[in-house]
C-alpha cells in the first residue's frame, strides 16, 4: 500500500508497518523541494518494471540515502522544524 499523506503529517500517530511506501511533500515540514519518504526495505526492487537506476528507491537505500549530494538547506530547515515540534510537544 502506498500513501501520499502531505496534508496530515504530524497530525496523528501513524502505524508505518501498514504501508509499503509513505511519501509527503514539503508542506508543513520544510521549504519547497523537501520530500519525506519512508519505505519498507523488503519491497525495494520489486516493481516488476525495468526502471532506470536513478528512479529506483533500491539504490538510494543501498547508498544510505546519499546516492546524490543532498540539498543541505532543505534538510537544515526540516531539522529546525522538527526540533521546534519536539520542543512544543505536550507530554
N, C-alpha and C positions, 0 to 999 in steps of 0.2 A: 504494500500500500504506500502511496506517495501523497504527501500533503504539502500544499503551499499555504502556510499559515502566517503570512505577512502582517495581517491585521490584528492577530491576537497573541503575539509573543509577549511573554511575561504577564499575561492577564490571568492565568490559572496554571495549576500544576499539569504537567503532561507526562503520560506514560510512553516514553520513546520506544519501548520494546514492541509496541503495536505497529510501528511504522518501519518500512524499509528505507524510505528517504524522507527527510523533513527539510524543507527549504523555506527561507524567508528573505525578503528584500531588506533594504536598509531602514525603512520607515520605523521610527521609534528606537533604533539601535545605534545608528551612526550615519555618516554622510552618504550621499548617493554613490553607488558603486560598491558599497559594502554588502556582502551577502553571507548569511549563516547557513551552512549545510551540515546536517547530521545524517550520516548514512550507516546502515548496518553493514559491517565489513563482509559478512557472509554472502551478501547479494552482489558484491562487486564482480565485474567481469561476466555477468550472466545476462546480458541484454539480448543475446541471440542475434545481434546485428554486428556487422563489421564496421566499427567506428574508427575514425582517425584517433591516434593515441592521445592527442591533446583534448579530445572530447570525452574520454572515458575517465570516470572518477577513480578507477583502479590505480592509475598512475599517480594521481595526487595522493592517494592513501599510501601507496608504496614508498613515496618520497616524503612522507610525513607532512603533507600539505605544502611542501616547498618545491614543487616542480618548476615553478617560475618564481621570479623575485616578487615577493608580496608587496602590496601597496601599503606603505608604512603609516601614512596619515590616517586612512580609514580605520586601520587596526588600532591606532592610538586613541582615536575618538571613541571607538567602541569600548576600549578599556576604560576610559573615563566615564562613559555612560554606565557600564556595568559596576564600577566602583561606587558611583552615585546611587544606583539602585540598591546595592548591598548596604550602603550606609543609611538608607531611608527605610529599609525593610523592617516591618513590625514583627517583633518576636512573639 
